[in-house]
Amino acid sequence: MPMVVLRIPDGSALVHIEKADPQLYFKIYELLTYKKDFGRWEKPESLYDPYEKTFPIGVLPRVKKFLNTQGYRVRIKDERKLMGIKLNSSWNERYVMRKYQKKAVKTALRNKMGVLALPVGSGKTIVGLRIIHEVDYPSLIVVHTKELLYQWAEKVNETLGIEPGIVGDNKWEERGITVAMIQTLLSRGADKLQNNYALLMFDECHRTSAAEKFYQLGLLLPQIYRFGLSATPWRRVKGEEIKIEAVVGPIIFEVRAEDLINEKFLAKPKFEIITYESTMPSFSERYKELYEEMIMNNDERNRAIVKKAVELAKKGHRILIDVKRIEHGKILKDMLAKEGVKAEFLSSESPNRWEILEDFKEGKIPVLISTLLKEGVDIPEISAIILAGGGKSDIMTIQTIGRALRPKAGMKAVIVDVQDDDPLLFTHFIERQKALKQYYGRYYDKETGSKPKKKVSKKGSS
């Protein structure tokens, strides 16, 4: 049986192929080649460098499995050394690990890299911090928003008793555990990092829009322990999956939302659908104009959303209305004010967003309208979500509604979607419902969610 030597040099995130048959290099090239979508055309790209005979560390399990199926024995020479000084972190005993969380940590430590797929509300931040605690060496946590930057920093301090470093938001201060924004590391240079980090952790690693940045940064960082955390580990864009895998490895642990609902770790969801009658057909051919006319400035649609928000508020719910445009949020806020319901709008432009969030958490504001709270931001007080912004993104849909799925005493989590009657917008509604059905399994309400009645569109009629 022929042998292939795969060598990982110290301080590198690349694997070098040595002592292999010449024909094998072409097979590995094909294995790691995917078609990148450029809109109207696709171009093949490969993660394998035929000149250096290297490939990213994350796809090592994939390559090794392939070589074994081809009849090769694989010898891995890992020359990397664990760097840094012991953290001596202490675990806050208030955070008692659940059975699935313990299993996730154990799996991570055994594999040393990979994606941990944990639903929104399952405590994936705690899982990530427990992994860091067990490794107990300097760690770098990479995030993509300011909200996540400070949320992680607060949890590091609270859970491990360590004052974290901050890289991002015009700060560059490293410590034993550093939380960093991916944008800052790329713009100022990852080579500026001074600490010898042994562990690298990417939060929300599913983001397709940031896949290139994710890949670019991941290859610059040579840590032995490499993990990705995600609540929604699937993507639509071709090739994105393998680029995420190239940086942190394959999915090594996954928990389904329906399992956690069954065990009462997540609230049981109740799905509702808003319908409305449009008085005017749309003749817009461009999506931007269609969106503004049929979603953002649609009086009938907005009135139906406001009516539902008022109804939920009277039942004692804390409601998040998710929108995609700032203008839409302001319209809904004004309409709610006319109904006597206090609401605040939160966007990246809000100068007092932290105060607004605190007021909402304390119950001073029953309705929060936002373009922001799709990923990562932890507000367990939310008990109802209205998806007012339309769109078809499965990832954003799941991330958004996960905000409401924390257990509430005597109260189900209410998930409200809007069924639009424009043909294109109706297909987006169907895509969102498919995402809900896939994610929540048997807890998806078939009566209200899986068989929506399509209305006859008025588009083009008259």
C-alpha positions in Angstrom: 0.0 0.0 0.0 1.6 3.3 -1.1 2.1 6.1 1.5 1.5 9.8 1.5 3.1 12.1 3.9 1.2 15.3 4.9 3.4 17.7 6.9 2.1 20.7 8.9 5.0 23.1 9.6 5.2 25.0 12.8 3.5 28.4 12.6 1.5 27.5 9.5 -2.2 27.0 8.6 -1.2 25.0 5.5 -0.6 21.3 4.9 2.3 20.3 2.6 2.0 17.1 0.5 5.2 15.0 0.5 6.2 11.7 -1.0 3.2 11.2 -3.2 2.6 9.7 -6.7 2.6 12.5 -9.3 -0.9 11.6 -10.4 -2.2 12.0 -6.9 -1.6 15.8 -6.9 -4.1 16.1 -9.7 -6.7 14.1 -7.8 -6.3 16.3 -4.7 -6.5 19.4 -6.9 -9.8 18.1 -8.3 -11.0 17.2 -4.8 -10.5 20.7 -3.5 -11.8 22.5 -6.6 -15.2 24.2 -6.5 -17.1 26.6 -8.8 -17.3 30.1 -7.6 -20.4 32.0 -8.5 -19.8 35.4 -10.1 -23.5 36.2 -10.9 -23.9 35.3 -14.6 -21.0 33.0 -14.8 -19.0 30.6 -12.7 -15.3 30.1 -12.4 -13.5 27.0 -11.0 -11.2 27.7 -8.1 -9.2 25.4 -6.0 -8.0 25.4 -2.4 -5.0 23.4 -3.5 -1.8 25.2 -4.5 -0.2 23.1 -7.2 3.1 25.1 -7.1 3.6 24.9 -3.3 1.7 21.5 -3.1 -0.3 22.8 -0.1 -3.8 23.0 1.1 -5.5 24.7 4.1 -5.4 22.8 7.4 -9.2 22.7 7.8 -9.7 20.3 4.9 -7.1 17.8 6.2 -9.8 15.4 7.4 -11.4 15.5 3.9 -8.1 14.9 2.1 -7.1 12.1 4.5 -10.5 10.3 4.0 -10.1 10.7 0.3 -6.6 9.3 0.3 -7.7 6.3 2.3 -10.5 5.5 -0.1 -7.9 5.6 -2.9 -5.8 3.0 -1.2 -3.1 5.2 0.3 -1.7 5.0 3.9 -1.5 8.6 5.3 1.2 9.7 7.7 0.7 13.1 9.2 3.7 15.0 10.5 2.4 17.8 12.7 5.4 20.0 13.6 3.3 22.7 15.3 4.0 23.5 19.0 1.6 24.8 21.5 2.6 28.4 22.3 1.8 30.8 25.1 1.6 30.9 28.9 -1.1 29.1 30.8 -4.2 31.2 31.5 -5.1 29.7 34.9 -8.7 30.6 34.2 -11.4 29.9 36.8 -14.9 28.7 35.9 -17.9 30.5 37.3 -19.9 27.7 38.8 -23.1 29.5 38.2 -22.8 28.2 34.6 -23.7 24.5 35.0 -22.9 22.7 31.8 -25.8 20.8 30.2 -25.3 17.3 28.9 -25.1 18.3 25.2 -22.8 21.2 26.0 -20.4 18.8 27.8 -20.5 16.5 24.8 -19.8 19.5 22.4 -16.7 20.5 24.5 -15.4 16.9 24.7 -15.8 16.5 20.9 -14.0 19.8 20.3 -11.0 18.9 22.5 -10.7 15.5 20.9 -10.8 16.9 17.3 -8.8 20.1 18.0 -10.7 21.8 15.2 -14.1 21.9 13.6 -17.5 23.7 13.5 -19.9 23.3 16.5 -23.5 23.8 15.3 -25.6 24.9 18.2 -29.0 26.5 17.8 -29.7 30.1 18.9 -30.4 30.1 22.6 -28.5 26.8 23.3 -25.6 28.6 25.0 -22.9 28.3 22.3 -21.0 31.2 23.8 -20.7 29.2 27.0 -19.6 26.2 25.1 -16.9 28.3 23.4 -15.7 29.7 26.7 -15.7 26.2 28.3 -13.4 25.0 25.5 -11.1 27.9 26.1 -11.2 27.1 29.9 -10.2 23.5 29.2 -7.4 24.3 26.8 -6.3 27.1 29.2 -3.9 28.7 26.8 -4.1 32.2 25.2 -7.1 32.4 22.9 -8.3 34.7 20.1 -12.1 35.1 19.5 -13.0 36.6 16.2 -16.4 38.4 15.7 -17.9 40.6 13.0 -20.0 43.3 14.9 -19.4 45.7 17.8 -22.3 44.2 19.6 -20.7 40.8 19.6 -17.3 42.3 20.4 -18.5 43.7 23.7 -20.9 40.8 24.5 -18.1 38.3 24.2 -15.8 40.5 26.3 -18.4 40.7 29.0 -18.9 37.0 29.0 -15.2 36.2 29.2 -14.9 38.3 32.3 -18.0 37.0 33.9 -17.4 33.3 33.1 -13.7 32.9 33.3 -12.7 35.7 35.6 -10.3 37.1 33.0 -10.2 40.7 31.8 -10.2 40.3 28.0 -8.3 42.3 25.4 -10.3 44.2 22.8 -9.2 44.6 19.1 -11.8 46.7 17.2 -13.9 49.8 17.6 -10.7 51.9 17.5 -9.0 49.8 20.1 -6.0 47.4 20.0 -5.3 45.9 23.4 -4.3 42.3 23.7 -4.6 40.1 26.7 -4.6 36.3 27.5 -8.0 36.1 25.9 -8.6 38.7 23.1 -11.9 39.4 21.4 -11.2 40.9 17.9 -13.3 42.1 15.0 -12.4 40.5 11.7 -12.5 43.8 9.9 -9.9 45.3 12.2 -7.5 42.3 11.9 -7.6 42.5 8.1 -7.4 46.2 7.7 -4.6 46.7 10.3 -3.0 43.3 9.7 -3.1 40.1 11.6 0.7 40.1 11.7 0.3 43.0 14.3 -0.9 40.5 16.8 1.7 40.2 19.6 0.4 37.3 21.7 1.2 33.6 21.0 -2.4 32.4 20.8 -2.9 28.7 20.9 -6.7 28.7 20.2 -8.7 30.5 17.4 -12.4 30.7 17.6 -14.7 32.3 15.0 -18.2 33.2 16.1 -21.1 33.1 13.6 -18.9 31.3 11.1 -21.8 30.6 8.7 -21.7 34.1 7.2 -21.5 33.8 3.4 -21.1 37.6 2.9 -17.9 37.4 4.9 -16.6 34.1 3.6 -13.7 35.6 1.6 -12.6 37.7 4.6 -13.0 34.6 6.8 -10.8 32.5 4.5 -8.2 35.2 4.1 -7.8 35.8 7.8 -8.0 32.1 8.7 -4.9 31.3 6.6 -2.9 34.0 8.3 -3.5 32.6 11.7 -1.7 29.3 12.6 -3.3 28.2 15.8 -3.5 24.5 16.6 -6.9 24.7 18.2 -9.4 26.1 15.6 -13.1 26.3 16.0 -16.2 27.8 14.4 -19.5 28.4 16.2 -22.7 28.6 14.3 -26.4 28.3 14.8 -27.1 27.9 11.1 -24.4 25.8 9.4 -25.8 25.8 5.9 -25.3 28.2 3.0 -26.8 28.8 -0.4 -23.7 30.0 -2.3 -21.7 27.4 -4.0 -18.2 26.9 -2.7 -18.8 28.7 0.5 -19.0 25.6 2.6 -15.6 24.3 1.7 -14.0 27.8 2.3 -15.4 27.8 5.9 -14.2 24.2 6.3 -10.8 25.2 5.0 -10.3 27.6 8.0 -11.7 25.7 10.9 -12.5 22.2 9.7 -15.8 20.3 9.1 -18.9 20.2 11.3 -17.9 18.0 14.2 -20.9 18.4 16.5 -24.5 19.4 15.9 -27.6 19.8 18.0 -31.1 20.2 16.5 -33.4 22.9 17.7 -36.3 20.4 18.0 -34.3 18.3 20.4 -33.6 21.3 22.7 -37.3 22.3 22.5 -38.3 18.7 23.5 -35.9 18.9 26.5 -37.4 22.4 27.4 -34.0 24.2 26.9 -35.7 26.3 24.2 -39.3 27.6 24.2 -41.9 25.8 22.1 -42.6 28.0 19.1 -46.1 29.1 17.9 -46.1 30.1 14.2 -48.6 32.7 13.0 -49.0 34.2 9.6 -50.3 37.7 8.7 -52.3 38.1 5.5 -53.5 41.4 4.0 -55.2 42.7 0.9 -53.2 45.0 -1.4 -55.3 47.7 -3.0 -52.8 48.5 -5.7 -50.9 46.1 -8.0 -47.2 46.5 -8.5 -45.7 46.9 -12.0 -42.1 47.4 -10.7 -39.6 45.2 -12.5 -36.6 46.0 -10.3 -36.5 44.5 -6.9 -35.5 47.7 -5.1 -38.6 49.5 -6.3 -40.8 46.5 -5.7 -39.5 46.2 -2.2 -40.1 49.9 -1.4 -43.6 49.8 -2.9 -44.9 46.5 -1.7 -43.2 46.1 1.6 -41.7 49.3 3.0 -44.4 51.8 2.0 -47.4 49.4 1.7 -50.0 50.9 4.1 -52.2 47.7 4.2 -49.2 45.5 5.0 -47.9 47.9 7.7 -51.3 48.3 9.3 -51.6 44.5 9.5 -48.1 44.3 11.2 -49.0 47.1 13.7 -52.3 45.4 14.5 -50.5 42.1 15.3 -47.9 44.0 17.4 -50.6 45.7 19.4 -52.4 42.4 20.0 -49.2 40.7 21.2 -48.3 43.6 23.5 -51.7 43.5 25.2 -51.0 39.8 25.9 -47.8 40.8 27.7 -45.2 39.9 25.0 -42.0 41.7 24.5 -41.9 42.0 20.7 -39.1 42.4 18.2 -40.2 43.6 14.8 -37.4 42.8 12.3 -37.0 45.1 9.3 -34.4 45.5 6.6 -34.6 49.2 6.0 -34.2 52.1 8.4 -37.1 54.0 6.7 -39.4 51.0 7.2 -38.6 50.9 10.9 -39.4 54.6 11.4 -42.7 54.2 9.6 -43.8 51.3 11.9 -42.6 53.2 15.0 -44.8 56.2 14.1 -47.8 54.0 13.3 -47.4 52.2 16.7 -47.2 55.5 18.5 -50.6 56.5 17.0 -52.0 53.3 18.5 -50.7 54.2 21.9 -47.9 51.6 22.0 -44.4 52.7 23.0 -41.8 51.4 20.5 -38.2 52.3 19.8 -36.3 51.8 16.6 -32.7 50.5 16.7 -30.2 50.5 13.9 -26.4 50.9 13.5 -27.0 54.6 13.3 -28.8 54.8 16.7 -26.5 56.8 19.0 -28.2 55.6 22.1 -28.7 51.9 21.2 -27.3 50.6 24.4 -29.8 52.6 26.4 -32.6 51.5 24.1 -31.6 47.8 24.6 -31.5 48.2 28.4 -35.0 49.9 28.5 -36.4 47.1 26.4 -34.8 44.4 28.7 -36.3 46.2 31.7 -39.8 46.3 30.2 -40.0 50.0 29.7 -40.4 49.5 26.0 -42.8 46.7 24.9 -41.9 46.8 21.2 -38.4 47.0 19.6 -38.1 47.6 15.9 -34.6 46.8 14.5 -32.4 46.1 11.5 -29.7 44.8 13.8 -30.8 41.9 16.0 -30.3 39.0 13.6 -27.1 37.5 14.8 -25.5 37.0 18.2 -27.1 39.8 20.2 -28.5 38.1 23.4 -31.9 39.5 24.5 -33.7 36.7 26.3 -36.6 38.9 27.2 -37.9 38.8 23.6 -41.0 36.5 23.5 -42.4 37.4 20.1 -40.9 38.1 16.7 -42.6 39.7 13.7 -40.6 39.2 10.4 -41.7 42.4 8.8 -38.7 42.8 6.4 -39.5 40.0 3.9 -36.6 38.4 2.0 -35.7 34.8 1.6 -32.5 34.2 3.5 -32.8 31.0 5.5 -29.9 31.9 7.7 -31.2 35.4 8.6 -34.7 34.0 9.2 -33.4 31.4 11.7 -31.0 33.8 13.4 -33.7 36.4 13.9 -36.4 34.2 15.3 -34.0 32.4 17.5 -34.0 35.6 19.6 -37.5 34.6 20.9 -36.9 31.0 21.7 -35.6 31.3 25.3 -37.9 29.6 27.8 -40.6 31.8 29.3 -42.8 30.8 32.2 -46.3 29.9 30.8 -45.7 31.6 27.5 -44.9 30.2 24.0 -42.5 31.9 21.7 -44.6 33.5 19.0 -43.1 33.7 15.5 -45.1 35.9 13.0 -44.4 36.0 9.3 -46.1 38.1 6.6 -47.6 36.4 3.5 -47.2 38.7 0.6 -49.4 38.3 -2.5 -46.9 39.6 -5.1 -45.6 36.5 -7.0 -41.9 37.2 -6.2 -42.5 38.2 -2.6 -44.7 35.1 -2.2 -41.9 32.9 -3.3 -39.7 34.6 -0.6 -42.4 33.8 2.0 -42.3 30.1 0.9 -38.5 30.0 1.2 -38.7 31.4 4.8 -41.4 28.8 5.7 -39.2 26.0 4.3 -36.3 27.2 6.5 -38.6 27.1 9.5 -39.8 23.6 8.7 -36.2 22.4 8.1 -34.9 23.9 11.3 -37.8 23.2 13.8 -38.8 19.8 12.5 -41.9 18.4 14.2 -42.4 21.7 16.2 -43.1 23.5 12.9 -46.8 24.3 13.0 -48.1 22.6 9.8 -51.6 24.2 10.1 -50.2 27.7 9.9 -46.9 27.3 8.3 -46.4 24.5 5.8 -49.5 25.0 3.5 -50.1 28.7 3.1 -52.8 29.5 0.6 -51.5 31.5 -2.2 -53.7 34.5 -3.2 -54.3 35.4 -6.8 -51.9 38.2 -7.6 -53.3 41.5 -8.9 -50.0 42.2 -10.7 -50.6 43.1 -14.3 -54.4 42.9 -13.9 -56.7 45.8 -14.8 
